Amino acid sequence: MEPKIPVRTAKEAGWKLSRYNLSMPSPGGEGYIIVNLFTGSFAVYSSLEVYLLSVFERLSEKHPAIRMFSERGLIVNYDELEAIETLSRLAMGINDSVSLTICPTMNCNFDCPYCFENHVPGKMSEKTQDDVIDLTRRMMKISRAKKLGVTWFGGEPLLAAEIIESLSKRLMALSEEYGADYRASIVTNGYFLNTENAEMLSRVKVETAQVTIDGIGDSHDRTRHLKNGMGSFDVITDNLRRPIPFPVSIRHNVSVDNYVEIEKLKNYVSELASESGNKLSYNTALVHESIVFGERGTDISLVEGDDAACIEARTRKISNGPLFCGAQHPFSVCIDEKGKLYKCWECIGHTEMSFGTAAEWNPADPVKSSEKPDLLTCFINSALSVRDDTCRNCKLYPHCLGGCPYQRIYMHNPCPSYKEKPEILLRSFYERMKSKDKTDSQEKI
């Protein structure tokens, strides 16, 4: 007869409560919401399940609840901080894609008071376009990437539509040469998103567009106006009524002035999509401070407190993955019309924040070929903000991963606005789960 193996408790087997659990009573009264910010699991638990979690250390390691809790990350048998850092380091080493944000011009026909850019006339020269192609070739060769992603940015990129078309064809050919998948998107104010330009963008494999609308009619025109002060709402919405062969994300930059229009604009976009047959979606984003905030002569009041927390929470995922932002990846760069390189959209056009040039920067020797290496390394190293003790001790760490690198480096304010009231985040997750009408209470958001 074989000796009986003693049954260990979960604690004796090395299980411990995750440091990244958040919980609150369910607003619908079904039980308790528990989310794990590392695994991304979200579920509504019964009172019995919550009790079992509270005493899990005393349960047998073979108890069915132990398996459920461990699969969802509520209990762990490893160091979560070490795991987060490991995943971030591994993600930094995955070079399966090259990402370019290209500004064919920094000029713009709008004069938005919260814009973080310096608008200057001029378009990308043929020489700079050649430099962009040569840089892309170097990046594809060194990375051995199988994906090339391009975002057309500005300024207003459609002021240089002919460059988008011609340079896209060269980038598509280069992608084919390296056997890579090519995908593109555009961030545009929508004023020139007419039928001709929409069809051109579709031909050069632009798959998505982002257009900002800040309210209905005059509410939009107060912040999204032309340089001569004239409004833009009617032109933009007329363009959105015409057939557009790719999805368009409508971004609402939310400030105190247009906060009350969130639901109204959301409904308007839904009606516009139904009316036009176009694939239009609605998203909110808080207007935030940048290094040039307040320099355009018009004051913009920022949404703060619980209102800001609710707006920010409604668009956030439980878990962001191993990297917060493409700026932290070594094979992701932004290029202005002069060929200067940056790591972040919000730095583009501020030449003092450029780390190098498309003509000279070599990803095979990224530090030595940079004009200002610190402006490259500070973004890449922000992916490892676990060395920041504030982040290291924060329950939200796997959710925010140290926050926006730009905000961390330049504004010293990377924390989400709901940090001190995580119940706002949980309530947002719950409402999204309910709106999707899932039959299974286990939900990844």
HELIX and SHEET records of a PDB file:
HELIX    1   1 SER A   47  SER A   54  1                                   8    
HELIX    2   2 PHE A   56  ARG A   58  5                                   3    
HELIX    3   3 PRO A   64  GLU A   71  1                                   8    
HELIX    4   4 GLU A   80  GLY A   93  1                                  14    
HELIX    5   5 GLU A  126  SER A  143  1                                  18    
HELIX    6   6 PRO A  157  ALA A  160  5                                   4    
HELIX    7   7 ALA A  161  GLU A  177  1                                  17    
HELIX    8   8 THR A  195  ARG A  203  1                                   9    
HELIX    9   9 ASP A  218  ASP A  221  1                                   4    
HELIX   10  10 PHE A  233  ARG A  241  1                                   9    
HELIX   11  11 TYR A  259  GLU A  261  5                                   3    
HELIX   12  12 ILE A  262  SER A  276  1                                  15    
HELIX   13  13 GLY A  305  ALA A  313  1                                   9    
HELIX   14  14 GLY A  326  GLN A  328  5                                   3    
HELIX   15  15 TRP A  345  CYS A  347  5                                   3    
HELIX   16  16 THR A  351  MET A  353  5                                   3    
HELIX   17  17 PRO A  373  ASN A  381  1                                   9    
HELIX   18  18 SER A  382  ARG A  387  5                                   6    
HELIX   19  19 ASP A  389  ARG A  392  1                                   4    
HELIX   20  20 TYR A  397  CYS A  400  1                                   4    
HELIX   21  21 PRO A  405  TYR A  406  1                                   2    
HELIX   22  22 GLN A  407  MET A  411  3                                   5    
HELIX   23  23 PRO A  422  SER A  435  1                                  14    
SHEET    1   A 2 LYS A  16  LEU A  17  0                                        
SHEET    2   A 2 ILE A  75  VAL A  76 -1                                        
SHEET    1   B 4 ASN A  21  PRO A  25  0                                        
SHEET    2   B 4 TYR A  32  ASN A  36 -1                                        
SHEET    3   B 4 SER A  41  TYR A  45 -1                                        
SHEET    4   B 4 GLU A 443  LYS A 444 -1                                        
SHEET    1   C 9 LEU A 280  LEU A 286  0                                        
SHEET    2   C 9 VAL A 248  VAL A 254  1                                        
SHEET    3   C 9 VAL A 206  THR A 212  1                                        
SHEET    4   C 9 ASP A 181  THR A 188  1                                        
SHEET    5   C 9 LYS A 147  TRP A 152  1                                        
SHEET    6   C 9 SER A  97  ILE A 102  1                                        
SHEET    7   C 9 SER A 332  ILE A 335  1                                        
SHEET    8   C 9 LYS A 340  TYR A 342 -1                                        
SHEET    9   C 9 GLY A 356  THR A 357 -1                                        
END                                                                             
